[in-house]
Amino acid sequence: MTLIICESLREIGEMACVTSAWSSRGQTLKLRLEDSESRCSHLESKVRMQRSLESVKWEEFEKLATTMREFSRSMSPSKSGSLADY
């Protein structure tokens, strides 16, 4: 009877060690997951900022192209006029 109790206690002790190890590993994985989620959120924020900057750059480029087109039209001779008109 004592042998059975000792074996049972040893098994319980081993299970406790395994459970403790799994708990520690679970905690480590949880921390890694939280860190990964935080990094992902930070990167998504950077992507949004980059897209915003690119949008502003393209708007400025569009304004420049429009200004150049208008300037080019104003400098070119009109179809009805001649070079002497300028």
C-alpha positions as CSV (number, residue, x, y, z in Angstrom):
1,M,0.0,0.0,0.0
2,T,2.8,2.4,0.8
3,L,4.5,1.6,-2.5
4,I,1.4,2.5,-4.4
5,I,1.0,5.8,-2.4
6,C,4.7,6.7,-3.1
7,E,4.3,5.9,-6.8
8,S,1.1,8.1,-6.9
9,L,2.9,10.9,-5.1
10,R,5.8,10.7,-7.5
11,E,3.5,10.8,-10.5
12,I,1.7,13.8,-8.9
13,G,5.0,15.5,-8.4
14,E,6.1,14.8,-12.0
15,M,2.7,16.1,-13.3
16,A,3.1,19.2,-11.1
17,C,6.6,19.8,-12.7
18,V,5.2,19.3,-16.2
19,T,2.2,21.6,-15.5
20,S,4.6,24.2,-14.1
21,A,6.8,24.0,-17.2
22,W,3.7,24.2,-19.5
23,S,2.5,27.2,-17.5
24,S,5.9,28.9,-17.8
25,R,6.0,28.1,-21.6
26,G,2.4,29.4,-21.9
27,Q,3.4,32.7,-20.2
28,T,6.4,33.0,-22.5
29,L,4.3,32.5,-25.6
30,K,1.7,34.9,-24.3
31,L,4.4,37.6,-23.8
32,R,5.8,36.9,-27.3
33,L,2.3,37.2,-28.8
34,E,1.7,40.5,-27.0
35,D,5.1,41.8,-28.3
36,S,4.3,40.6,-31.8
37,E,0.9,42.3,-31.7
38,S,2.4,45.5,-30.5
39,R,5.1,45.4,-33.3
40,C,2.4,44.7,-35.8
41,S,0.3,47.7,-34.6
42,H,3.4,49.9,-34.8
43,L,4.2,48.8,-38.3
44,E,0.5,49.3,-39.4
45,S,0.8,52.9,-38.1
46,K,4.0,53.4,-40.0
47,V,2.3,52.1,-43.2
48,R,-0.6,54.5,-42.7
49,M,1.8,57.4,-42.3
50,Q,3.8,56.4,-45.4
51,R,0.6,56.2,-47.5
52,S,-0.4,59.6,-46.2
53,L,2.9,61.1,-47.1
54,E,2.8,59.5,-50.6
55,S,-0.7,60.9,-51.1
56,V,0.6,64.4,-50.2
57,K,3.5,64.0,-52.6
58,W,1.2,62.9,-55.5
59,E,-1.1,65.8,-54.8
60,E,1.9,68.2,-55.0
61,F,3.1,66.5,-58.2
62,E,-0.4,66.9,-59.7
63,K,-0.4,70.6,-58.9
64,L,3.0,71.0,-60.4
65,A,1.9,69.2,-63.6
66,T,-1.2,71.4,-63.8
67,T,0.8,74.6,-63.4
68,M,3.4,73.5,-66.0
69,R,0.6,72.6,-68.4
70,E,-1.1,76.0,-67.9
71,F,2.3,77.8,-68.3
72,S,3.0,75.9,-71.4
73,R,-0.3,76.8,-72.9
74,S,0.1,80.5,-72.0
75,M,3.6,80.5,-73.7
76,S,2.6,78.8,-76.9
77,P,1.2,80.9,-79.7
78,S,-2.5,80.7,-80.2
79,K,-3.9,79.0,-83.3
80,S,-5.6,82.2,-84.5
81,G,-2.7,84.6,-83.7
82,S,0.8,84.9,-85.0
83,L,4.2,85.2,-83.4
84,A,4.0,89.0,-84.0
85,D,1.1,89.2,-81.5
86,Y,3.5,88.4,-78.6
